[in-house]
Amino acid sequence: MTVRTVRRSMLCLSLVLTGASSAYAQTGISTETVAAPTQPNTITLQTAEKADREVWHPSDNGRYAVRNVTRPTLTVFQPVGKPSPASVIIAPGGAFLGLEMDKEGWEVARWFANHGVTAFVLKYRTLSTPPDQKVFVAELDKMISGQKAAFAPPAETPAEALADGIAALRHVRANAAQFGIDPKRVGFMGFSAGGFLTRSVVEKGGADRPDFAAPIYPNMAAMTVPADAPPMFVAIAADDFLLAREKGLPLLDSYRAAGKSIEFHLFSSGGHGFGAGPAGSPEEGWLDLMYRWMRTQGLLATEKK
């Protein structure tokens, strides 16, 4: 991931500046912290480390973001109304330096639960950053301005995040009966860095690969497509920097060259980090498109495959 990638991804974690304030640095990320919110129906994964180093801070519109995650978890959102047999694990983004838990996690999970799909928000491990929020933001400002900083983004999905993604898939399938879902219809989706992780669990997940995948505004470079790659849904805006840095559509080309099923939605604008899609925007309603895709893939039918 480039510095530019971090800048855009971390801004998705930030409060949008509405005026000059000493509480916010040039990135727009708050220099203040908040207490961890209540997270009911949350399971700690086996990959968890002993020490909990989480730092929570405000995101835009009163949302929550977290960094220094060392104890990965799954938060379960049970379906409302008639449940479908499908489920989806959701990985928020944040350049692997933090996680946009609300905007790219809980809000999306509630949407799926309200449409009968059991959703699991994955809080996966992130890179170590300074525990003091003011120091963290100052170092992030250095990095964005091209100066040497105390941390740097990874070029690919870190091993710890990949291990957490695979652990999440294993846990959901092992407990499918308890959740009332089909262990052969477990999907994985992610935003930005979470989209990188989604690609990684497809490429490197082996027998634990998801049954369907949805990287949203992900790394659009070509990928190694395994012989048993699942159907994939991709959505991104035309003015997203992750798309602009590629020549053509390498991700789609590699999937198509492998003869695998892929559906692609390119929105006229929206930039990077549109989340569930703001009302009135070109990307509004993209979750409905994904839900329809899931139906046409046979993932929502109550009869057995």
N, C-alpha and C positions, 0 to 999 in steps of 0.2 A: 504494500500500500504506500502511495506517495504522500508527501506532506500535504499536497492539495486534497488528497482523499481524506486525510485526518481532519483537515480544516472543515470540509463540508460535513463529514460524518459527526464530528464533535459539535458542530453548530446545531445538529439535530437534537443534541442533548441539552441545548442551552435555552435560556430565556432570551427572547427577542428584545433587544434594547429599544425602549420607547423614549429614552432621554438620557442625559448624562447622569451617572450615578457611580459613586466610589465602590458600590457593592459588586460591580461587574467589570471585568477586564475587556480587552479589545475583542476577544472571541465571543463575548456575550454570555459566557458560562458564569454562573453565580459563584462568587467567592465564599458564600455561606453554605452551611450544611443543615440537614434536617434529620430528625429521628427516622429510623426505618419504619415504613408504614406497616400496618397489620396485613399479613398475607395468609389468610385462611386457606385450608386445603392444600398446604404446601409440603412437599416431600423432599428430603435431603438425599441426594444421589450418593452412590457408593464411592464416587471419585472425590468426594469432599476432603479437603485438608483439615487438619485439627484446628488451626487458628482462623478466627473470623476477623477479617480486616476491612469489611465493607465500609464505604463512605457514601452516604446518600446526600443528594443535593437537589435543589429545585430545577425543574425543566420548564418549558413554556406552558403558559396557561395553568399553572399550579400543578403540573404533572411531576412525576418522580423519575429521577435517573440515579444510577448507582455505578460505582467503580471499585476497584480493588476486590473484586469478587474472588473468594477462595473456597467457598462452600456452595457448589452448584445445587440448584433446586428445580423442581417442577411444581408449578402451581396449577391445580386442576380446576377447570371451569366446566361444570356439568351441563349437559344440554337442557334447554327449556322446551317443554312440550314433547312431541313424539321424537325420540332419538333415532339417529341414523347409525349404522354400524361403523361409519368412518370416524376417524379422529385425526387431529393434526397437532404436531409439536411446533411451537412458534419461538423463533430465536430473534430477539431484538438486535438492533445494530448499535454502533458506537465506536467503530474503528479498532475494536478489541481493547480499547482503553477504558471503556465504560459501556453501560447498557441503557437504552431508552426504554425503560420498563413499561411505562404507561402508554406512550404513543405507538410503539411498535411491538407491544406485548399484550398488556391487559385489555386495552381497548379493542384490539383485533380478536382476542380470545372471546370477549363478551359477544362480539358480532357472530362468531361461529356458534357459540353456545345458544344464542337466540335463534339460530337457524338449525338447531338439532344436532350439531356436530360437537363432540367432546373435544375440548381444546386444552393443551398443556403449554404454559409459558415456561420456557427454559431460561433460567438465570445461569449462564455458563461462566466459567472462570475467565477473567480478563488479565491483561498485563499489569504488573506491579507499578504503581505510580506513587508519588509522595503522599503520605497520609494527610498532611495539612492541605486543606482545600485552597488556601491562598497561594501556597507554594506550587501546588499542582497547576493552577490557572496561570501563574507567572511563567512556569516552565513550558506550558502549552503555548503561551504567547511567543516565547523564544523560538520554539520549534517552528511555529507558523511563519515567523519572520525570517527563518533561515539560519538562526543562531544555534549553537550547540545546546541541547537540552538534556535533562536527566533521563529521558525516555524517548523512544521512537516507535512508530507503528511497525507491525510485521508486514512482510511482503505477501505472506500467505496465512492461512488459518493456523494458529498456534496448536501444538500437539495437545495442550490441556483442553482447549475449546473443543477440538475434535473428539477427544476422549469423553467429554461431557455429552456431546451430541449422540455418540454411540451408546453411552450409558442410559441416556433418556429413552432412546428407541428400545433398548433391551428391557427397561423397567416397564414401559407402557405395554409391550407385548406380553411380558411375563405376568402382568396383572390385568390382562384384557378382560377376563371374566368378571373381575371385581368392578371394572369401569363400564361393563356392558357394551364393549366394542369388539370388532373383528380384528384379531391380531394380524390379518393379512390385508388390512386397509388402514394402515398407520402412515400418515404423511408427515413431511417435515418441510417447513417454510421458514424463511428468514429475510430480514431487511438489511440492506447494506452489508456490514460485516457479518450479520446473520445470514445474508445471502451467500457470502463466501463460505460460511460454515455449511449451508445447505448443499452447495456444490461439493464440498469436501466429504460429506457423509454419503453422497452418491458415488463419488470417485473412489473413496477409500473405506467405505463401510462394510464391504464384503457381504457376508450373510446377514448382517444387520442393516443393510440398506433400507431406506424407507420405501413404501409401496407407491408413493407419489411424492413429487417434490415441487416446491414453488419458491425459487429465489426471486425476491422482489428488489428492484434496483441493485443488482449484484455486480460482481466482477463479470464483465461481458466478454472477457478473453476466451479463447478456445479452451476446451477442457478434454480430459481423457474420459471417454465414455465407455463404461464397462458393458460387457455383453448382456448383462441382465439389468441395465439401467431402467429405472421406472419412468412412467410418463411425467413430463415436466411442464409447468406453467410459469411463464416469465412476464413481468410487467416493469416498464421503465419509461421515464419521460424523455422526449427527444432532446431536451436541453440538459440532461444529466451528464456531469463530467465523466462518470464511469463509462458512458457510451461514447462520449466525444474522444476519449483517449484511444479508442479502437478504430481500426479501418474496417468498415463493414460491420457484420454481425457474427463474429467468430464463434460465440457460444452457440447460437442457433445452427450455424454451419456444421459445427462438430457433431451436434446431436443428430442433425438430419443425415450427415454422412454416415453415421453409425446405424441409420435406419430406425431410430427411436422416435417415439411420439413426443412432440413438443408444440405447445401453443404459446404464441407471443403477442403481447399487446404493447404498442408504442404510442404513448400519448403525446399530443402536440406540444405540451409544455407541462411544467410542474416541478422542474429542478430535481434536486436530490432530497429525499427524506419526506415524501408526501404522506407517509403513513397510510391510514385507511382511506385517504382521499377527501380533502376539504370540500364542503358543499359549494357548488358553482364552478368547480375547477374541472379541467379536461379529464383528470383521473378520477373524478367522483364516480362511485359505483363500480370500481374495479373488483371489489370483493364479490359483487353479484356475478361478474364475469367468471371469477374463479369458481364460485359455487356452481354455476351452470356447467363449467368444464368438469368439475367433479361428478356431476350427475351424468354427463355424457360419457364419462369414463367408467360408469357403472359402480362408482364408489359409494353412492348414497342409497342404492336399492336395498330394501330390507331382505330380499331373498338372497340365499347364499350364491356365491360365484360358482 
